[in-house]
Amino acid sequence: MSPEILLLALGAAAAGFVQGISGFAFGMVAMSFWVWGIAPNVAAVMTVFGGLTGQLLSAATARRGLNLPLLAPFLVGGAIGVPIGVLILPHLNAAHFKLVLGSLLLVFCPAMLFAPRLPALRWGGRAGDGLVGVLGGVMGGIGGFTGVAPALWCTLRGYDKEVSRTVLQNFNLAALAAAFVAMVVSGAVHLDMLPKFAVIAPAMVIPTLLGSRIYVGLSPLAFRRVVLSLLSLSGLTMLLASLGTLVRG
């Protein structure tokens, strides 16, 4: 097994497990593996594909509520943001990509880790939901990170576990599907990527279903704390590595 295939499989398995538990975070976890050995444009497509696959798998085992009045602003915002992210994707530089991703991890992950200690936000309303949807869509078009902004927003708004899951699962499914279609239309998806899809999908099936079963029976809070701590450290490592490359260049 080549190092690239092993890296793809390990990233997909770890990310599928986390997504199965939390309803999001496939992109953050997978890219913390893939950024070290997969070209950014390829990794972005793989992340969208894997995230979408995981959402479809999770739908079979975890309850997916549907509250259209709540979801509508997120979905409309995501529809606006996804094409913007896809347009940005071809212009990404590898070092800049690590810099941006590392910075995002360092900003969002510690914030989400300590968010339960913060008072719930009472402002923003549906307009705030829509803006978060736009941001999630842009990040989804860039590399499948659709759930980062909505997850942080739901946590800061003080939504309970089931309401957050409803927003995250439905938004991620819609945004990732739109992002993948947009990538196909834009030419970002190539036939030579099919073998990589064939590695990612089976590698994440069992971890995703296992994560979904854990979600059904247990609170994911303690596990999310561990994951977010590790991702924060990964973000710091990527940030330092990208800065070193940029300084030497």
C-alpha positions in Angstrom: 0.0 0.0 0.0 1.5 3.4 -1.0 1.9 6.2 1.5 -0.7 8.3 -0.3 -3.3 5.5 -0.1 -2.6 4.8 3.5 -2.8 8.5 4.3 -6.2 8.8 2.5 -7.6 5.7 4.3 -6.4 6.8 7.8 -7.8 10.3 7.3 -11.1 9.1 6.0 -11.5 6.6 8.9 -10.7 9.1 11.6 -12.8 11.8 10.0 -15.8 9.4 9.5 -15.7 8.4 13.1 -15.8 12.0 14.4 -18.4 13.0 11.9 -20.6 10.0 12.9 -20.5 11.2 16.5 -20.8 15.0 16.1 -22.6 15.4 12.7 -19.8 17.5 11.3 -16.0 18.0 11.3 -15.1 15.5 8.5 -13.1 18.2 6.7 -11.2 19.4 9.8 -10.2 15.9 10.8 -9.4 14.6 7.3 -7.4 17.6 6.3 -5.3 17.4 9.4 -4.1 14.1 7.9 -4.2 14.9 4.2 -2.6 18.3 4.3 0.7 16.5 4.8 0.8 14.5 1.6 -2.2 15.2 -0.7 -2.2 18.1 -3.1 -4.6 20.9 -1.9 -6.9 20.8 -5.0 -7.2 17.0 -4.7 -7.6 17.0 -0.9 -10.4 19.6 -1.3 -12.4 17.3 -3.6 -11.7 14.2 -1.4 -13.0 16.1 1.6 -16.2 17.1 0.0 -16.7 13.5 -1.3 -15.9 12.0 2.1 -18.1 14.4 4.0 -21.0 13.8 1.8 -20.6 10.1 2.0 -20.4 10.3 5.8 -23.6 12.3 6.0 -25.4 9.8 3.9 -24.2 7.0 6.1 -25.0 8.8 9.3 -28.6 9.4 8.0 -29.2 5.7 8.2 -28.4 5.4 12.0 -28.8 8.9 13.6 -32.1 10.8 13.8 -32.2 13.6 11.3 -34.9 16.1 12.3 -36.3 18.5 9.7 -37.2 22.0 10.9 -37.5 24.1 7.7 -38.1 27.5 9.4 -34.9 27.0 11.4 -32.9 25.6 8.5 -34.0 28.0 5.7 -31.6 30.9 6.4 -28.7 28.4 6.7 -29.6 26.7 3.4 -30.1 29.9 1.5 -26.8 31.3 2.7 -25.1 28.0 1.9 -26.4 28.2 -1.7 -24.8 31.6 -2.1 -21.5 30.6 -0.5 -20.7 27.3 -2.2 -20.1 28.8 -5.7 -17.9 31.5 -4.2 -15.8 28.8 -2.5 -15.5 26.7 -5.6 -14.3 29.8 -7.6 -11.6 30.4 -4.9 -10.3 26.8 -4.9 -8.2 26.8 -8.1 -6.2 29.8 -6.9 -5.0 28.2 -3.6 -1.3 27.9 -2.9 -0.2 24.9 -0.8 1.6 27.0 1.8 -1.2 29.5 1.9 -3.6 26.6 2.2 -1.9 25.3 5.3 -1.7 28.8 6.7 -5.4 29.4 6.3 -6.4 25.9 7.5 -4.1 26.1 10.5 -5.4 29.5 11.4 -9.1 28.3 11.1 -8.3 25.3 13.4 -6.6 27.5 15.9 -9.6 30.0 15.9 -12.6 27.7 15.7 -11.5 24.6 17.7 -10.4 26.3 21.0 -13.5 28.5 20.7 -15.8 25.5 20.3 -13.9 23.7 23.1 -14.6 26.5 25.6 -17.9 27.6 24.2 -20.1 25.7 26.7 -18.7 28.1 29.4 -19.9 31.1 27.5 -23.3 32.7 27.8 -25.6 32.0 24.8 -25.8 34.6 22.1 -29.1 36.3 21.9 -28.5 38.5 18.8 -28.2 37.8 15.1 -31.5 36.1 14.4 -32.3 34.7 11.0 -29.9 37.2 9.3 -27.1 35.9 11.5 -28.1 32.3 10.6 -28.0 33.3 6.9 -24.5 34.8 7.2 -23.2 31.7 8.9 -24.7 29.7 6.1 -22.8 31.8 3.5 -19.6 31.3 5.4 -20.2 27.6 5.7 -20.9 27.4 2.0 -17.7 29.2 1.1 -15.7 26.9 3.3 -17.5 24.0 1.8 -16.6 25.0 -1.7 -13.0 25.5 -0.8 -12.5 22.2 0.9 -15.6 20.6 2.5 -15.5 22.5 5.8 -19.2 23.2 5.7 -19.8 22.4 9.4 -17.2 24.5 11.1 -19.1 27.8 11.2 -22.6 26.4 11.8 -21.3 24.1 14.6 -19.6 27.0 16.3 -22.7 29.2 15.8 -25.1 26.6 17.2 -22.9 26.1 20.2 -22.7 29.8 20.9 -26.4 30.2 20.4 -26.9 27.6 23.1 -28.8 25.1 21.0 -29.3 21.7 22.6 -27.9 18.5 21.2 -30.8 17.5 19.0 -31.4 21.0 17.6 -27.7 21.4 16.8 -27.7 17.9 15.1 -30.7 18.9 13.0 -29.0 22.0 11.7 -25.6 20.4 11.2 -26.7 17.2 9.4 -29.2 18.9 7.1 -27.0 21.9 6.3 -23.9 19.7 5.7 -25.8 17.3 3.5 -27.2 20.1 1.3 -24.0 22.2 1.2 -21.7 19.2 0.5 -24.0 17.9 -2.2 -24.0 21.4 -3.8 -20.3 21.7 -3.4 -19.6 18.4 -5.1 -21.9 19.2 -8.0 -20.2 22.6 -8.4 -16.8 20.9 -8.4 -17.9 18.5 -11.1 -19.3 21.3 -13.2 -16.2 23.5 -12.7 -13.9 20.6 -13.8 -12.2 20.2 -10.3 -13.2 16.5 -10.3 -11.2 14.3 -12.7 -11.6 10.7 -13.7 -8.2 9.9 -12.2 -9.7 10.7 -8.8 -12.0 7.7 -9.0 -9.5 5.3 -7.4 -9.1 7.7 -4.5 -12.9 7.8 -4.0 -12.7 4.0 -4.0 -10.3 4.1 -1.1 -12.1 6.7 1.0 -15.7 5.3 0.8 -15.0 1.8 2.2 -12.4 3.1 4.7 -15.0 5.3 6.4 -18.1 3.1 6.4 -17.5 1.2 9.7 -16.0 4.2 11.6 -18.9 6.4 10.5 -21.6 3.9 11.5 -19.7 3.2 14.8 -19.6 7.0 15.5 -23.3 7.3 14.8 -24.1 4.5 17.2 -22.1 6.2 19.9 -24.0 9.4 19.3 -27.3 7.6 19.7 -26.4 6.1 23.0 -23.9 8.5 24.6 -23.1 12.2 24.9 -20.2 13.1 22.6 -19.0 16.0 24.8 -15.9 14.4 26.3 -14.9 12.9 23.0 -15.3 16.3 21.2 -13.1 17.9 23.8 -10.3 15.5 23.0 -10.8 15.9 19.2 -10.9 19.7 19.4 -7.8 19.7 21.5 -5.9 17.5 19.0 -7.1 19.6 16.1 -6.0 22.8 17.8 -2.5 21.3 18.2 -2.7 20.1 14.5 -3.6 23.7 13.5 -0.7 25.1 15.4 1.7 22.6 13.7 0.3 23.4 10.2 0.5 27.1 10.9 4.2 26.9 11.9 5.0 24.7 8.9 3.4 27.1 6.5 5.1 30.1 8.0 8.4 28.3 7.7 7.8 27.6 4.0 6.7 31.2 3.3 9.8 32.6 5.1 12.2 30.4 3.3 10.5 31.2 0.0 
